[in-house]
Amino acid sequence: MTPMATRCGSSSWANEAQLIRAYRPADLQDVLRVWAVASAQAHAFLDPAFLAVEREKISREWLPKADTWVWEAGGRLTGFLSLIGQEVGALFVDPAAQRSGIGSALIGHARALHGELEVDVFADNPIGRAFYVRCGFEVLRSGIHPETRRGMLRLRSPAREGVVSAAGLV
């Protein structure tokens, strides 16, 4: 997969077999697979018991209330994005396909739908923080995730006055 442009959210794709489409219930196992492998990499600092509970919540709580979009390439789902209004509730790309423009394309799709976006990212997640910095997100505020007691950053894009740049956090 080769993006023709590198700005976050502006990649155009040369291969017609790659597409962003709406989530379908038949995608559930692929979404859970992508979430599991990407979470193992980006969220290795989280307790496995917490991750097990979150995995159960994906199909029961999160997917039913979110607008979810998947990245499919050659008939294989390799990434997904869930939106609740302007909030990015989930963005996960299979680690084998990361840094190929999939996450950027999904963010571009979300921006086309909603313009301004917000997302919470764990402070201990350098992969996610670096990605969102490349996409122009900036820190709105920081806090503590109540269930894990880990640091969280609330990010927003596009940037607004009075917001500290996330670039210093990477």
C-alpha positions as CSV (number, residue, x, y, z in Angstrom):
1,M,0.0,0.0,0.0
2,T,1.6,3.2,-1.1
3,P,0.0,6.6,-0.3
4,M,0.4,9.2,-2.9
5,A,0.6,12.0,-0.4
6,T,1.9,12.0,3.2
7,R,-0.1,14.7,5.1
8,C,-2.4,13.2,7.7
9,G,-5.9,12.7,6.3
10,S,-5.0,13.7,2.7
11,S,-3.6,10.5,1.3
12,S,-5.0,9.5,-2.0
13,W,-4.7,5.8,-2.9
14,A,-3.5,4.3,-6.2
15,N,-5.0,0.8,-5.6
16,E,-8.8,0.6,-6.0
17,A,-8.8,-2.6,-3.9
18,Q,-8.3,-0.4,-0.8
19,L,-11.3,1.3,0.6
20,I,-13.0,2.9,3.6
21,R,-16.5,1.6,4.2
22,A,-19.1,1.5,6.9
23,Y,-18.7,-1.3,9.5
24,R,-21.0,-4.3,9.1
25,P,-21.9,-6.8,11.9
26,A,-20.0,-9.5,9.9
27,D,-16.8,-7.4,10.5
28,L,-16.9,-7.9,14.3
29,Q,-14.3,-10.7,14.5
30,D,-11.9,-8.8,12.3
31,V,-12.4,-5.6,14.3
32,L,-11.7,-7.5,17.5
33,R,-8.6,-9.1,16.0
34,V,-7.2,-5.7,14.8
35,W,-8.1,-4.2,18.2
36,A,-6.3,-7.0,20.1
37,V,-3.0,-6.9,18.1
38,A,-2.9,-3.1,18.0
39,S,-3.8,-2.8,21.7
40,A,-1.1,-5.3,22.7
41,Q,1.5,-3.0,21.0
42,A,0.1,0.4,22.0
43,H,-1.4,-0.4,25.4
44,A,1.2,-2.9,26.7
45,F,1.2,-0.9,30.0
46,L,-2.5,-1.7,30.7
47,D,-3.5,-4.6,32.9
48,P,-4.6,-7.6,30.9
49,A,-7.8,-7.9,33.0
50,F,-8.8,-4.4,32.1
51,L,-8.2,-5.1,28.4
52,A,-10.3,-8.3,28.6
53,V,-13.2,-6.2,30.0
54,E,-12.7,-3.6,27.3
55,R,-12.8,-6.3,24.6
56,E,-16.2,-7.4,25.8
57,K,-17.4,-3.8,25.8
58,I,-16.5,-3.3,22.1
59,S,-19.4,-5.4,20.8
60,R,-21.8,-4.9,23.6
61,E,-21.4,-1.2,24.3
62,W,-19.1,0.8,22.0
63,L,-20.0,-0.5,18.5
64,P,-23.8,-0.1,18.9
65,K,-23.4,3.6,19.8
66,A,-20.6,4.6,17.4
67,D,-20.4,5.2,13.7
68,T,-17.6,2.9,12.7
69,W,-15.6,2.8,9.5
70,V,-13.2,0.1,8.4
71,W,-10.2,0.1,6.1
72,E,-10.3,-2.9,3.8
73,A,-7.5,-3.8,1.4
74,G,-7.7,-6.8,-0.9
75,G,-10.7,-8.1,1.1
76,R,-8.9,-7.9,4.4
77,L,-9.9,-5.5,7.2
78,T,-6.7,-4.0,8.6
79,G,-8.0,-0.9,10.5
80,F,-11.1,0.8,11.9
81,L,-12.2,4.1,13.3
82,S,-15.2,4.6,15.6
83,L,-16.8,8.0,16.0
84,I,-19.3,9.2,18.6
85,G,-20.1,12.6,17.1
86,Q,-16.9,14.4,16.7
87,E,-15.0,12.2,19.2
88,V,-12.7,9.5,18.0
89,G,-13.7,6.7,20.3
90,A,-11.3,4.2,18.7
91,L,-8.7,4.2,16.0
92,F,-6.7,0.9,15.5
93,V,-4.6,-0.4,12.7
94,D,-3.0,-3.8,12.5
95,P,0.6,-3.3,13.4
96,A,1.7,-5.1,10.3
97,A,0.0,-2.3,8.3
98,Q,0.9,0.7,10.4
99,R,2.7,3.7,8.9
100,S,1.2,3.0,5.5
101,G,-1.4,5.8,5.6
102,I,-4.4,3.8,6.8
103,G,-4.8,5.7,10.1
104,S,-4.3,9.0,8.3
105,A,-6.9,8.1,5.7
106,L,-9.4,7.1,8.4
107,I,-8.8,10.4,10.2
108,G,-9.2,12.2,6.9
109,H,-12.6,10.4,6.5
110,A,-13.6,11.5,10.0
111,R,-12.6,15.1,9.3
112,A,-14.6,15.1,6.1
113,L,-17.6,14.0,8.2
114,H,-17.2,16.2,11.2
115,G,-14.4,18.8,10.8
116,E,-13.1,19.3,14.3
117,L,-12.3,16.1,16.1
118,E,-11.4,15.2,19.7
119,V,-9.8,12.1,21.1
120,D,-8.5,10.8,24.5
121,V,-5.1,9.1,24.4
122,F,-3.2,7.5,27.2
123,A,-0.1,9.5,28.1
124,D,1.8,6.2,28.2
125,N,1.0,5.5,24.5
126,P,3.8,7.0,22.5
127,I,2.5,5.4,19.2
128,G,-0.9,7.0,19.5
129,R,0.5,10.4,20.7
130,A,3.0,10.6,17.8
131,F,0.3,9.7,15.3
132,Y,-2.1,12.4,16.5
133,V,0.8,15.0,16.6
134,R,1.5,14.1,12.9
135,C,-2.3,14.7,12.3
136,G,-2.2,18.1,13.8
137,F,-4.0,17.3,17.1
138,E,-3.0,19.5,20.1
139,V,-3.5,19.0,23.8
140,L,-6.7,20.4,25.2
141,R,-6.3,19.1,28.7
142,S,-4.8,16.2,30.7
143,G,-6.3,14.1,33.4
144,I,-6.4,10.6,34.9
145,H,-8.3,7.7,33.4
146,P,-10.6,6.7,36.3
147,E,-10.5,2.9,35.7
148,T,-6.7,2.5,35.2
149,R,-5.4,5.5,37.1
150,R,-3.2,6.2,34.1
151,G,-2.6,9.7,32.6
152,M,-4.8,10.7,29.8
153,L,-4.6,13.5,27.3
154,R,-7.6,15.1,25.6
155,L,-6.5,16.2,22.1
156,R,-8.3,18.3,19.6
157,S,-7.9,19.0,15.9
158,P,-7.8,21.5,14.4
159,A,-5.9,23.5,16.9
160,R,-7.5,26.5,18.7
161,E,-5.9,29.4,20.5
162,G,-4.8,28.7,24.1
163,V,-4.1,25.0,23.4
164,V,-0.7,23.6,24.3
165,S,1.0,21.8,21.4
166,A,1.2,18.0,21.7
167,A,4.5,18.0,19.8
168,G,6.4,18.5,23.1
169,L,4.9,15.3,24.5
170,V,6.4,12.9,21.9
